[in-house]
């Protein structure tokens, strides 16, 4: 089974949050105030160490406006596949499951309810039915324990303190090495036993890094007479990743799970049931890993056949996953909102465009509060510089400049709307700009004024606009070597300047000229555009429309 939904009310720093998860990888991003620590704390109530956890006073939500005296956390588990609950080890849980009409699968809802009254705190653990009502059964605690033992939540950031990792229980046992070697070499004649052996050294180092106490990890390496993995070993792991991605082989993934399970057993915390499949939490893995090692390790981690919940601030890590796996969590006035596109949020073609244009080329844009969408790459650099000179520091305000001509405006706005990212568009005044303006009007948030999301330049393009608003001498000098009157149409003068220079060079010349003359030289329409984008960015955390 896997965790399909978490519904939290009144717990620690979370007033309210409903988080719908997928069964593979769940990448959670957001600014510091989105409630990461509180969410992970709630999820860890599903760990073997927290069975039947009893709430304390500090577990109830409290801020400057509210102090709640009750808390509810509901965990909804779904079948991974049809008839999974008919398997022998899951069969006792059939008494508390029901058919979900949306998922078309059987689900189990486990609820923790706590209340404080008259200096006393009571905590209840029970299952609920399709209507949310408590299921009254005699073996309630026994079934809750079984559910968690089969699907224990494990955090991979904070390794436990304890005795030295037992050397006689080698995590990468000969059985798993032989099985993995057999399967990989079967599918790739070019994959040598040496490659596998080197790759597994890197695998072991990565997993131990998150599961073995820091002091004991050093001791373990000394016993094994092995320092950190070499470049050759990291390269071998990368070749393993390439083969795993290409094969998409379920049996190999089961073997990988065996490797991981052996590590967990070696960790020596709680003994896992033979059919247990842990749910894994990994907090900000980028904090102590080099980006290259992070990339190699997480390509392998993705292939583990278990549900994973990862919090991160790394654009390098985010770019390794699919758009459907990324969740943007925003703290709003009524609670935390989890934004994501879901499986059917966008067309396949649009997702492909966003994947290439945003995730592969500028993944940092995923973390932005607001996108300032411009037609071309020249405008990206030009407007960023002019904004700085106008006193608007876009980067520090969470505003990302993105050109939309190659990707298309509609996919970018659709994705931004789905992910809770504000957006603002600046277009040329030509026919193409008119079409872009129509797109903005059609996708403008309900109840929003289009003027809060769009600037149309009163010229055919950015060069013509700047020429007419104080920078004609820059283009004349570039095209004709003089700032004197030239008896030619504006378009001809600009065309000549571009021929003799280039659009990027002319953009630099405009910015240099503006810097010399001061912020007063920058057109007021551009300053208003920067201000409008800034208002949207500041409204982002409150999830409200600008006024």
Residue pairs with C-beta under 8 A, 6 or more apart in sequence:
1 77
1 78
1 79
1 80
1 84
1 90
1 108
1 150
1 151
1 277
2 21
2 23
2 77
2 78
2 80
2 151
2 279
2 307
3 21
3 46
3 75
3 76
3 77
3 151
3 279
3 307
4 20
4 21
4 23
4 76
4 77
4 78
4 103
4 107
5 18
5 19
5 20
5 21
5 74
5 75
5 76
6 17
6 18
6 19
6 21
6 39
6 42
6 43
6 73
6 74
6 75
6 76
7 17
7 18
7 19
7 72
7 73
7 74
7 76
8 14
8 16
8 17
8 18
8 19
8 38
8 39
8 42
8 72
8 73
9 15
9 16
9 70
9 71
9 72
9 73
10 16
10 60
10 61
10 68
10 70
10 71
10 72
11 38
11 41
11 42
11 59
11 60
11 61
11 71
11 72
11 73
12 35
12 37
12 38
12 41
12 42
12 58
12 59
12 60
12 61
13 35
13 37
13 38
13 61
14 35
14 38
14 39
14 42
14 61
14 335
14 336
15 61
15 63
15 66
15 68
15 334
15 335
15 336
16 334
16 335
16 336
17 35
17 39
17 329
17 335
17 336
17 337
17 338
18 338
19 39
19 327
19 338
20 338
20 342
21 307
21 309
22 324
22 325
22 343
23 78
23 80
23 307
24 302
24 307
24 308
24 325
25 302
25 308
25 310
25 321
25 322
25 325
26 307
26 308
26 309
26 310
26 325
26 327
27 310
27 312
27 317
27 318
27 321
27 325
27 326
27 327
28 36
28 39
28 309
28 310
28 311
28 312
28 327
28 329
29 311
29 312
29 313
29 318
29 326
29 327
29 328
29 329
29 366
29 367
30 36
30 328
30 329
30 330
30 331
31 331
31 541
33 331
33 541
34 329
34 330
34 331
34 336
35 329
35 331
35 336
36 283
36 311
36 329
39 329
40 155
40 281
40 283
40 311
42 73
43 153
43 279
43 281
43 309
44 50
44 153
44 155
44 281
45 53
45 73
45 112
45 153
46 75
46 148
46 151
46 152
46 153
46 279
47 148
47 152
47 153
47 154
47 155
48 148
48 149
48 152
48 269
48 270
49 269
49 270
51 144
51 145
51 148
52 125
52 141
52 144
53 112
53 123
54 121
54 123
55 71
55 114
55 116
55 121
55 123
56 121
57 116
57 121
59 71
59 114
60 67
60 68
60 69
60 70
60 71
60 114
60 116
61 67
61 68
61 71
62 68
69 115
69 116
69 117
70 113
70 114
70 115
70 116
71 112
71 113
71 114
71 115
72 111
72 112
72 113
72 114
73 111
73 112
74 109
74 110
74 111
74 112
74 128
75 109
75 110
75 111
76 107
76 108
76 109
76 110
77 107
77 108
77 109
77 110
77 147
77 151
78 100
78 103
78 105
78 106
78 107
79 85
79 105
79 106
79 107
82 105
84 90
84 106
85 91
85 93
85 94
85 97
85 106
86 94
87 275
89 150
89 273
89 274
89 275
90 150
92 139
92 142
92 143
92 146
93 108
93 143
93 146
93 147
95 135
95 137
95 143
96 108
96 127
96 135
96 137
96 143
97 106
97 107
97 108
98 106
98 107
98 129
98 130
99 105
99 106
99 107
99 130
100 106
100 107
100 130
108 127
108 147
109 127
109 128
109 129
109 132
110 125
110 126
110 127
110 144
110 147
111 125
111 126
111 127
111 128
111 134
112 123
112 124
112 125
113 123
113 124
113 126
114 121
114 122
114 123
114 124
115 121
115 122
116 122
125 140
125 141
125 144
126 134
126 135
126 140
126 144
127 134
127 135
127 137
127 140
127 143
127 144
128 134
128 135
129 135
137 143
149 272
149 273
149 276
150 273
150 275
150 276
150 277
151 276
151 277
151 278
151 279
152 270
152 272
152 276
152 278
152 279
153 278
153 279
153 281
154 264
154 278
154 279
154 280
154 281
155 281
155 282
155 283
156 210
156 211
156 280
156 281
156 282
156 283
157 210
157 281
157 282
157 283
157 284
157 285
159 210
159 211
159 212
159 213
159 214
159 217
159 267
160 213
160 267
160 269
161 213
162 213
162 216
162 268
163 216
163 268
164 216
164 219
164 220
165 208
165 212
165 216
165 220
165 266
165 267
165 268
166 266
166 268
167 220
167 223
167 224
169 262
169 265
169 266
170 262
170 266
171 204
171 207
171 208
171 259
171 262
171 263
171 266
172 200
172 203
172 204
172 259
172 262
173 262
175 258
176 255
176 258
176 259
176 262
177 196
177 200
179 255
179 258
180 196
180 200
180 252
180 255
180 256
180 259
181 193
181 196
183 249
183 251
183 252
183 255
184 191
184 196
184 240
184 243
184 252
185 191
185 192
185 193
185 196
187 243
187 247
187 249
188 243
191 239
191 240
191 243
194 236
195 236
195 239
195 240
196 236
196 240
197 236
198 230
198 232
198 233
198 235
198 236
198 237
199 233
199 236
199 237
199 239
199 240
201 226
201 229
201 233
202 229
202 233
202 234
202 236
202 237
202 296
202 297
203 237
203 240
203 259
203 300
205 228
205 229
206 293
206 297
206 300
206 301
207 259
207 260
207 263
208 217
208 220
208 263
209 217
209 289
210 282
210 285
211 263
211 264
211 266
211 267
212 220
212 267
221 227
221 228
229 237
234 292
234 293
234 296
237 296
237 297
237 300
238 296
238 299
240 300
241 296
241 299
241 300
241 303
244 252
244 299
244 300
244 303
245 299
245 303
250 305
252 303
253 303
253 304
253 305
254 305
256 300
256 303
256 304
256 305
257 277
257 304
257 305
257 306
260 304
260 306
261 272
264 272
264 278
265 271
265 272
272 278
277 305
277 306
277 307
278 306
279 306
279 307
279 308
279 309
280 304
280 306
280 307
280 308
280 309
281 308
281 309
281 310
281 311
282 301
282 308
282 309
282 310
282 311
283 310
283 311
284 311
284 312
284 313
284 314
285 294
285 297
285 298
285 310
285 312
285 314
285 317
286 294
286 312
286 313
286 314
286 316
286 317
289 297
291 314
291 316
294 314
294 316
294 317
295 316
295 317
295 320
298 317
298 320
299 320
301 308
302 308
302 320
302 321
310 317
312 318
313 367
315 363
315 364
315 366
315 367
316 363
318 326
318 359
318 363
318 366
319 359
319 360
319 363
322 355
323 341
323 346
323 351
323 354
323 355
323 359
323 415
324 340
324 341
324 342
324 343
324 345
326 340
326 366
326 419
327 338
327 339
327 340
328 338
328 339
328 340
328 366
328 419
328 420
328 421
329 336
329 337
329 338
329 339
330 336
330 337
330 339
330 420
330 540
330 541
330 543
331 337
331 541
332 542
332 543
333 542
333 543
333 544
337 420
337 543
339 418
339 419
339 420
340 418
340 419
341 351
341 415
341 418
341 419
342 418
345 418
346 354
346 411
346 414
346 415
346 418
350 408
350 410
350 411
350 414
350 415
353 407
353 408
353 411
354 407
354 411
354 412
354 415
356 407
357 402
357 406
357 407
357 412
358 365
358 366
358 402
358 407
358 412
358 415
359 366
362 400
362 402
364 400
365 371
365 400
365 402
366 419
367 398
368 398
368 399
368 400
368 421
369 397
369 398
369 399
369 421
369 422
369 536
369 537
369 538
369 540
369 541
370 397
370 398
370 399
370 400
370 421
370 422
370 423
370 424
370 533
370 536
370 537
370 540
371 399
371 400
371 401
371 402
371 412
371 416
371 421
371 422
371 423
371 424
372 383
372 394
372 399
372 400
372 401
372 402
372 423
372 424
372 426
372 529
372 533
373 402
373 403
373 404
373 409
373 412
373 413
373 423
373 424
373 425
373 426
374 380
374 383
374 401
374 402
374 403
374 404
374 426
375 403
375 404
375 405
375 426
375 427
375 428
375 432
375 433
375 436
375 462
376 403
376 405
376 462
376 503
377 403
378 462
378 503
378 504
378 507
379 401
379 403
379 426
379 462
380 401
380 402
380 403
381 504
381 507
382 462
382 507
382 510
382 511
383 401
383 426
383 526
383 530
384 394
384 401
385 507
385 511
386 510
386 511
386 514
386 522
386 526
387 393
387 394
387 526
387 530
388 394
389 511
389 514
389 515
389 519
389 522
390 519
390 522
390 526
390 527
390 530
391 519
392 527
392 530
392 531
392 534
394 400
394 401
394 530
394 533
397 534
397 537
397 538
398 537
398 540
399 533
399 534
399 537
402 412
404 412
404 425
409 425
409 436
409 439
409 440
410 439
410 443
412 423
413 423
413 425
413 439
413 440
413 443
414 443
415 421
416 422
416 423
417 423
417 443
417 445
420 540
420 543
421 540
422 536
422 537
422 539
422 540
423 453
423 536
424 453
424 454
424 455
424 529
424 532
424 533
424 536
425 436
425 440
425 453
425 454
425 455
426 454
426 455
426 456
426 457
426 529
427 433
427 436
427 437
427 440
427 454
427 455
427 456
427 457
428 456
428 457
428 459
428 460
428 461
428 462
429 456
429 457
429 458
429 459
429 460
429 465
430 460
430 461
433 456
433 457
437 454
437 456
440 450
440 453
440 454
441 450
441 454
444 450
444 453
445 453
445 545
447 545
448 545
452 532
452 535
452 536
452 545
452 546
453 532
453 536
455 525
455 528
455 529
455 532
457 465
457 525
458 465
458 525
459 465
459 467
459 468
460 491
463 475
463 494
463 498
463 503
463 506
464 490
464 491
464 494
465 523
466 474
466 475
466 510
466 523
467 475
467 490
467 493
467 494
468 490
469 523
469 525
470 521
470 523
471 510
471 513
471 514
471 521
472 490
472 493
473 483
473 513
474 506
474 509
474 510
474 513
475 493
475 494
475 497
475 506
476 482
476 483
476 484
476 486
476 493
476 497
477 483
477 509
478 497
478 500
478 501
478 505
478 506
478 509
479 493
479 494
479 495
479 496
479 497
479 499
479 500
479 501
480 486
480 493
480 496
486 493
488 496
497 506
498 506
501 509
513 521
514 521
514 522
532 546
535 546
536 546
539 545
539 546
